[in-house]
Amino acid sequence: MQALSLHMSKTAMGASQKDFESAMNQVKLLKKDPGNEVKLKLYALYKQTTEGPCNTPRPGVFDLINKAKWDAWNALGNLPKETARQNYVDLVSDLSSSDSSSQVKPEADRKQPGYETLVVTSEDSITKIMMNRPAKKNALTIQMYREIMLALEAASKDDSTIIVLTGNGDYYSSGNDLMNFMNIPPGEMEKEAKNGAILLRDFVGCFIDFPKPLVAVINGPAIGISVTILGLFDLVYASDRATFHTPFTHLGQSPEGCSSYTFPKIMGQAKAAEMLMFGKKLTAREACAQGLVTEVFPDSTFQKEVWTRLKAYSKLPRNTLHISKQSIRNLEKEKLHAVNAEENSVLQERWLSDECINAVMSFLSRKAKL
Ligand SMILES: CCCC/C=C/CC(=O)SCCNC(=O)CCNC(=O)[C@H](O)C(C)(C)COP(=O)(O)OP(=O)(O)OC[C@H]1O[C@@H](n2cnc3c(N)ncnc32)[C@H](O)[C@@H]1OP(=O)(O)O
């Protein structure tokens, strides 16, 4: 009733029959269901406008819907037809404006500014960080590592419940951009290897310390560091088109992302060795069977099924979810940071080795031939 009296006072001049008819058409165009209470109000005002006060017998006790409608109409008593018409028009006008403001904005409008290699969006209490170099299979440049760290830092403080990392295009990510190793002046190799190790330590450290539920949505093949850090995520959903490949030995490099600790724990020593030492590439279903992936979805329905699931999860009590994540992670944090430091110090050495330099040169010369 309070809402109705508010509407009554809003327009000084009365609504015309034409306004009323146009409001009736507007109701049919509403995208959002206004709910039963408002629908009953609209019904009652419509009846009062077109027929005057309710004077039909009250429907029987089991005719629940018609009884509710009758009650709503009857509650308007002797409200004059003109006032009912005005109230109907005002109510529809309010519903139409809230309906249009609640419509989903296109992704371009929701995109957070300031990132060149990522698209970061927030919706439905989910912050999505999407790696956005599809032409280069989302290979991770130095700038991209830094932007992912910045996006995670911002997401840890925003009001989102869940954070998602995913890739744009046909790949999730092809791992470290091998061009990161290029154009290093001869005398600067050791310094650059040290800087690389510091960057990697900080990057992996962000995933170790991240306080909210972190979900990887693996839209396609994943290579190298984009695979190893999966052991630090809470959920890993994969398209059945995805593969998981850590060809470190072929590249003269050693495992990172805490995988030397998390992979044996997740899949057992023997399976971890096959991946991390011998570079065995796993299909999504194999990775799921070995516990690295939470669930695999057919590629044709992947996005729809995963986002429906995540939207439902994002409605869970936020603080409880975050506290649970932190209790699980806190048990291991110290160990994970120690593993991260050890892996990076080994890698720093590997990057200076002939085996690594030759592997990178061979990738780059293959590129030159193409
Ligand atoms: C500082 C922190 C260091 C952390 C260390 C992490 C270790 C790792 O992550 S190791 C993993 C390194 N990644 C690789 O070895 C993958 C190399 N790329 C490939 O083998 C192939 O490109 C591919 C299998 C991913 C795709 O092959 P496909 O034939 O389908 O496409 P391409 O024509 O090769 O690729 C398109 C385009 O993208 C460039 N590209 C793809 N991945 C990388 C990469 N990782 N680094 C640099 N560039 C990459 C590729 O060269 C093509 O570029 P052009 O179009 O300019 O030729």
The ligand as an SDF file (V2000), in Angstrom:
LIG
                    3D

 57 59  0  0  0  0  0  0  0  0999 V2000
   59.9490  -16.1870  -16.4010 C   0  0  0  0  0  0  0  0  0  0  0  0
   59.1410  -17.3540  -15.9860 C   0  0  0  0  0  0  0  0  0  0  0  0
   59.4740  -18.6100  -16.7260 C   0  0  0  0  0  0  0  0  0  0  0  0
   58.5860  -19.7520  -16.3680 C   0  0  0  0  0  0  0  0  0  0  0  0
   58.9060  -20.9880  -17.1250 C   0  0  0  0  0  0  0  0  0  0  0  0
   57.9630  -21.8040  -17.5780 C   0  0  0  0  0  0  0  0  0  0  0  0
   58.2640  -23.0400  -18.3780 C   0  0  0  0  0  0  0  0  0  0  0  0
   57.2540  -23.3200  -19.4610 C   0  0  0  0  0  0  0  0  0  0  0  0
   56.1610  -22.8130  -19.5050 O   0  0  0  0  0  0  0  0  0  0  0  0
   57.7960  -24.4240  -20.6200 S   0  0  0  0  0  0  0  0  0  0  0  0
   56.5950  -24.3620  -21.9120 C   0  0  0  0  0  0  0  0  0  0  0  0
   57.0340  -23.4490  -23.0130 C   0  0  0  0  0  0  0  0  0  0  0  0
   56.1230  -23.5800  -24.1410 N   0  0  0  0  0  0  0  0  0  0  0  0
   56.4240  -24.2820  -25.2400 C   0  0  0  0  0  0  0  0  0  0  0  0
   57.4620  -24.8890  -25.3620 O   0  0  0  0  0  0  0  0  0  0  0  0
   55.4090  -24.2540  -26.3370 C   0  0  0  0  0  0  0  0  0  0  0  0
   56.0120  -23.7150  -27.6120 C   0  0  0  0  0  0  0  0  0  0  0  0
   55.0060  -23.6530  -28.6860 N   0  0  0  0  0  0  0  0  0  0  0  0
   54.6790  -24.7070  -29.4410 C   0  0  0  0  0  0  0  0  0  0  0  0
   55.2010  -25.7930  -29.2950 O   0  0  0  0  0  0  0  0  0  0  0  0
   53.6350  -24.4950  -30.4990 C   0  0  0  0  0  0  0  0  0  0  0  0
   53.5800  -23.1280  -30.8170 O   0  0  0  0  0  0  0  0  0  0  0  0
   52.2150  -24.9520  -30.0360 C   0  0  0  0  0  0  0  0  0  0  0  0
   52.2240  -26.4870  -29.8800 C   0  0  0  0  0  0  0  0  0  0  0  0
   51.8170  -24.2990  -28.7320 C   0  0  0  0  0  0  0  0  0  0  0  0
   51.1620  -24.5680  -31.0920 C   0  0  0  0  0  0  0  0  0  0  0  0
   51.5600  -25.0780  -32.3310 O   0  0  0  0  0  0  0  0  0  0  0  0
   50.7100  -24.6980  -33.6350 P   0  0  0  0  0  0  0  0  0  0  0  0
   51.4220  -25.2920  -34.7940 O   0  0  0  0  0  0  0  0  0  0  0  0
   49.2880  -25.0160  -33.4370 O   0  0  0  0  0  0  0  0  0  0  0  0
   50.7780  -23.1080  -33.6910 O   0  0  0  0  0  0  0  0  0  0  0  0
   52.0440  -22.1790  -33.9100 P   0  0  0  0  0  0  0  0  0  0  0  0
   52.0240  -21.6780  -35.3120 O   0  0  0  0  0  0  0  0  0  0  0  0
   53.2900  -22.8570  -33.4530 O   0  0  0  0  0  0  0  0  0  0  0  0
   51.7350  -20.9960  -32.8790 O   0  0  0  0  0  0  0  0  0  0  0  0
   51.0700  -19.7860  -33.2500 C   0  0  0  0  0  0  0  0  0  0  0  0
   51.9650  -18.6310  -32.8800 C   0  0  0  0  0  0  0  0  0  0  0  0
   52.1460  -18.6070  -31.4810 O   0  0  0  0  0  0  0  0  0  0  0  0
   53.5340  -18.6470  -31.1730 C   0  0  0  0  0  0  0  0  0  0  0  0
   53.7180  -19.3600  -29.9100 N   0  0  0  0  0  0  0  0  0  0  0  0
   52.9670  -20.3580  -29.4250 C   0  0  0  0  0  0  0  0  0  0  0  0
   53.4250  -20.7240  -28.2340 N   0  0  0  0  0  0  0  0  0  0  0  0
   54.4960  -19.9780  -27.9530 C   0  0  0  0  0  0  0  0  0  0  0  0
   55.4090  -19.9160  -26.8620 C   0  0  0  0  0  0  0  0  0  0  0  0
   55.2610  -20.6930  -25.7840 N   0  0  0  0  0  0  0  0  0  0  0  0
   56.3900  -19.0110  -26.9140 N   0  0  0  0  0  0  0  0  0  0  0  0
   56.5460  -18.1880  -27.9580 C   0  0  0  0  0  0  0  0  0  0  0  0
   55.7010  -18.2090  -29.0480 N   0  0  0  0  0  0  0  0  0  0  0  0
   54.7000  -19.0900  -29.0230 C   0  0  0  0  0  0  0  0  0  0  0  0
   54.1380  -19.3930  -32.3480 C   0  0  0  0  0  0  0  0  0  0  0  0
   55.4940  -19.1520  -32.4450 O   0  0  0  0  0  0  0  0  0  0  0  0
   53.3510  -18.7790  -33.4860 C   0  0  0  0  0  0  0  0  0  0  0  0
   53.8520  -17.4680  -33.6900 O   0  0  0  0  0  0  0  0  0  0  0  0
   54.0040  -16.8590  -35.1780 P   0  0  0  0  0  0  0  0  0  0  0  0
   52.6140  -16.8220  -35.7280 O   0  0  0  0  0  0  0  0  0  0  0  0
   54.6300  -15.5250  -34.9790 O   0  0  0  0  0  0  0  0  0  0  0  0
   54.8960  -17.8290  -35.9120 O   0  0  0  0  0  0  0  0  0  0  0  0
  1  2  1  0
  2  3  1  0
  3  4  1  0
  4  5  1  0
  5  6  2  0
  6  7  1  0
  7  8  1  0
  8  9  2  0
  8 10  1  0
 10 11  1  0
 11 12  1  0
 12 13  1  0
 13 14  1  0
 14 15  2  0
 14 16  1  0
 16 17  1  0
 17 18  1  0
 18 19  1  0
 19 20  2  0
 19 21  1  0
 21 22  1  0
 21 23  1  0
 23 24  1  0
 23 25  1  0
 23 26  1  0
 26 27  1  0
 27 28  1  0
 28 29  2  0
 28 30  1  0
 28 31  1  0
 31 32  1  0
 32 33  2  0
 32 34  1  0
 32 35  1  0
 35 36  1  0
 36 37  1  0
 37 38  1  0
 37 52  1  0
 38 39  1  0
 39 40  1  0
 39 50  1  0
 40 41  1  0
 40 49  1  0
 41 42  2  0
 42 43  1  0
 43 44  1  0
 43 49  2  0
 44 45  1  0
 44 46  2  0
 46 47  1  0
 47 48  2  0
 48 49  1  0
 50 51  1  0
 50 52  1  0
 52 53  1  0
 53 54  1  0
 54 55  2  0
 54 56  1  0
 54 57  1  0
M  END
$$$$
